[in-house]
Amino acid sequence: MNAYAIILLALGMSMDAFAASMGKGATLHKPKFSEAIRTGLIFGAIETLTPLIGWSLGMLASRFVLEWSHWVAFVLLVFLGGRMIIEGFRNGNDDEECEPLRRHGFWLLVTTAIATSLDAMAVGVGLAFLQVNILVMALAIGCATFTMSTLGMMIGRFIGPLLGKRAEILGGIVLIGIGAEILYSHFTG
């Protein structure tokens, strides 16, 4: 696999994380650059590990991983998105009483990152059958995801004030949309 193909694949794998982090950035009250970096690091680290895990699983049992990864991603993203939508409506009723969210919890970010990186795990399974340096590929995917997630959080910072209380609802819809797109892509091949 040449450098151009590696870069394209890495950017493609980072798009789900970009969209999810943009939604996360929109739900926060003026997220700082340090929060964007933190989110990028969490998403990037997990996105680096999942192709390695997928590659390892591909060596062992590729059929099972490929059959179920899209369903796992779909369920996780719909769950997280639904939770964000419910919280958005719940927070929408408490106009002045609710202190604005300044930081997402670590485990919420990890769960979101895992859900958006399951496609990278499936790619890792496929890479197990090709002559490719999996470490270079995983690092490229992780670096692209770090960059795109950090950028997504900062874009979300500017979108959030425009959307107001609806930002969390929109973020939830984005996560559900990503999950639906993963499922749709699987079935349409």
C-alpha distance (Angstrom), angle and dihedral (degrees) to the residues before:
residue distance angle dihedral
M1 . . .
N2 3.80 . .
A3 3.81 126.4 .
Y4 3.81 93.1 -101.7
A5 3.82 91.8 55.1
I6 3.81 91.2 46.6
I7 3.82 92.0 52.3
L8 3.81 92.8 47.3
L9 3.79 92.4 48.0
A10 3.81 91.4 46.8
L11 3.82 92.1 50.7
G12 3.79 91.2 46.0
M13 3.79 91.0 52.2
S14 3.81 91.3 50.0
M15 3.82 97.2 54.7
D16 3.82 95.7 85.0
A17 3.80 90.2 50.8
F18 3.82 89.8 47.5
A19 3.81 92.2 54.5
A20 3.80 93.2 44.0
S21 3.81 93.6 48.2
M22 3.80 90.8 47.8
G23 3.80 87.8 56.2
K24 3.80 90.4 46.7
G25 3.80 91.0 50.2
A26 3.80 91.1 50.1
T27 3.81 91.7 55.1
L28 3.79 94.3 54.4
H29 3.78 125.2 83.5
K30 3.80 104.7 -113.8
P31 3.81 98.0 -35.6
K32 3.78 113.5 -145.7
F33 3.78 123.4 -125.7
S34 3.82 88.4 -109.5
E35 3.83 89.1 60.2
A36 3.81 89.7 50.2
I37 3.81 89.8 50.9
R38 3.81 90.6 47.6
T39 3.79 91.1 51.3
G40 3.80 91.1 45.7
L41 3.80 91.0 50.9
I42 3.81 93.1 50.0
F43 3.81 93.5 46.3
G44 3.82 92.3 42.0
A45 3.80 94.6 48.7
I46 3.78 93.1 49.7
E47 3.79 92.1 43.8
T48 3.82 88.2 52.6
L49 3.79 92.4 51.7
T50 3.80 99.6 44.8
P51 3.82 97.7 65.5
L52 3.81 87.9 48.4
I53 3.81 90.2 51.3
G54 3.81 89.9 45.0
W55 3.79 91.3 49.2
S56 3.81 90.1 51.2
L57 3.78 91.7 47.5
G58 3.77 89.3 46.4
M59 3.74 88.5 60.2
L60 3.81 89.1 52.8
A61 3.79 111.9 29.5
S62 3.79 115.1 -7.7
R63 3.78 96.7 162.4
F64 3.82 95.2 62.5
V65 3.81 94.1 45.6
L66 3.79 93.3 49.2
E67 3.80 92.3 46.2
W68 3.79 95.9 53.7
S69 3.82 110.4 24.8
H70 3.80 93.9 86.8
W71 3.82 91.2 52.4
V72 3.80 93.0 48.7
A73 3.82 91.2 49.4
F74 3.81 91.4 46.6
V75 3.82 94.4 50.6
L76 3.82 93.7 45.7
L77 3.80 93.7 47.9
V78 3.81 93.9 45.6
F79 3.80 89.8 48.8
L80 3.81 93.3 49.1
G81 3.80 92.6 41.9
G82 3.80 92.1 48.3
R83 3.78 90.0 49.8
M84 3.81 90.7 51.8
I85 3.81 91.6 49.0
I86 3.80 92.0 50.1
E87 3.82 90.9 47.7
G88 3.81 89.8 47.8
F89 3.78 91.6 55.6
R90 3.79 92.2 42.1
N91 3.82 92.2 50.2
G92 3.79 90.5 43.5
N93 3.81 89.4 67.0
D94 3.82 94.8 52.9
D95 3.79 100.0 65.2
E96 3.78 103.5 172.1
E97 3.82 103.4 6.5
C98 3.80 97.5 70.0
E99 3.80 117.7 81.8
P100 3.81 110.3 -135.4
L101 3.80 116.3 -101.3
R102 3.80 110.7 -109.8
R103 3.79 100.6 174.8
H104 3.79 137.7 22.3
G105 3.78 119.0 -128.1
F106 3.79 117.1 -100.8
W107 3.80 94.7 -121.3
L108 3.80 93.0 48.0
L109 3.81 89.1 54.9
V110 3.81 91.7 45.4
T111 3.80 92.0 50.5
T112 3.79 91.7 47.8
A113 3.80 90.9 47.2
I114 3.80 91.7 50.6
A115 3.78 91.7 48.9
T116 3.80 92.7 50.5
S117 3.81 93.6 44.0
L118 3.79 99.8 54.2
D119 3.79 89.0 94.2
A120 3.81 87.3 59.3
M121 3.79 88.0 53.5
A122 3.80 89.7 53.5
V123 3.81 89.3 48.6
G124 3.80 87.9 51.2
V125 3.79 88.7 55.6
G126 3.79 89.6 53.4
L127 3.79 91.8 46.5
A128 3.80 89.2 57.4
F129 3.80 87.5 73.2
L130 3.81 95.6 49.3
Q131 3.76 132.5 72.3
V132 3.80 96.4 -106.5
N133 3.79 134.3 133.1
I134 3.80 98.8 -115.9
L135 3.82 93.7 -164.7
V136 3.82 92.6 57.0
M137 3.80 90.3 45.3
A138 3.82 93.8 48.4
L139 3.81 92.2 47.6
A140 3.80 91.2 48.9
I141 3.81 91.0 50.6
G142 3.82 91.1 46.6
C143 3.81 93.9 49.0
A144 3.80 92.4 47.4
T145 3.80 90.7 48.3
F146 3.80 92.3 48.3
T147 3.81 90.4 52.0
M148 3.80 95.8 43.7
S149 3.83 94.2 44.3
T150 3.79 92.5 49.8
L151 3.80 89.7 48.0
G152 3.81 90.6 46.6
M153 3.81 91.8 53.9
M154 3.79 91.5 51.0
I155 3.81 92.5 47.9
G156 3.80 87.9 48.5
R157 3.80 88.2 54.5
F158 3.80 89.4 65.1
I159 3.79 95.8 39.4
G160 3.82 93.9 49.5
P161 3.81 97.6 68.1
L162 3.80 90.2 48.0
L163 3.79 91.1 54.4
G164 3.79 97.5 39.4
K165 3.80 114.0 -174.0
R166 3.81 90.6 -6.0
A167 3.82 91.3 69.6
E168 3.80 93.3 87.0
I169 3.80 90.9 47.8
L170 3.81 90.4 49.9
G171 3.82 90.3 47.0
G172 3.81 89.3 53.5
I173 3.79 91.0 49.2
V174 3.82 89.5 50.6
L175 3.83 91.3 52.9
I176 3.81 91.8 48.2
G177 3.81 88.7 47.4
I178 3.80 91.0 52.4
G179 3.80 89.7 50.5
A180 3.81 91.5 48.8
E181 3.81 90.7 48.0
I182 3.82 91.0 52.5
L183 3.79 90.4 51.1
Y184 3.81 92.7 44.0
S185 3.81 91.7 49.0
H186 3.77 90.6 51.5
F187 3.79 94.0 52.2
T188 3.81 96.2 42.1
G189 3.78 91.3 45.2
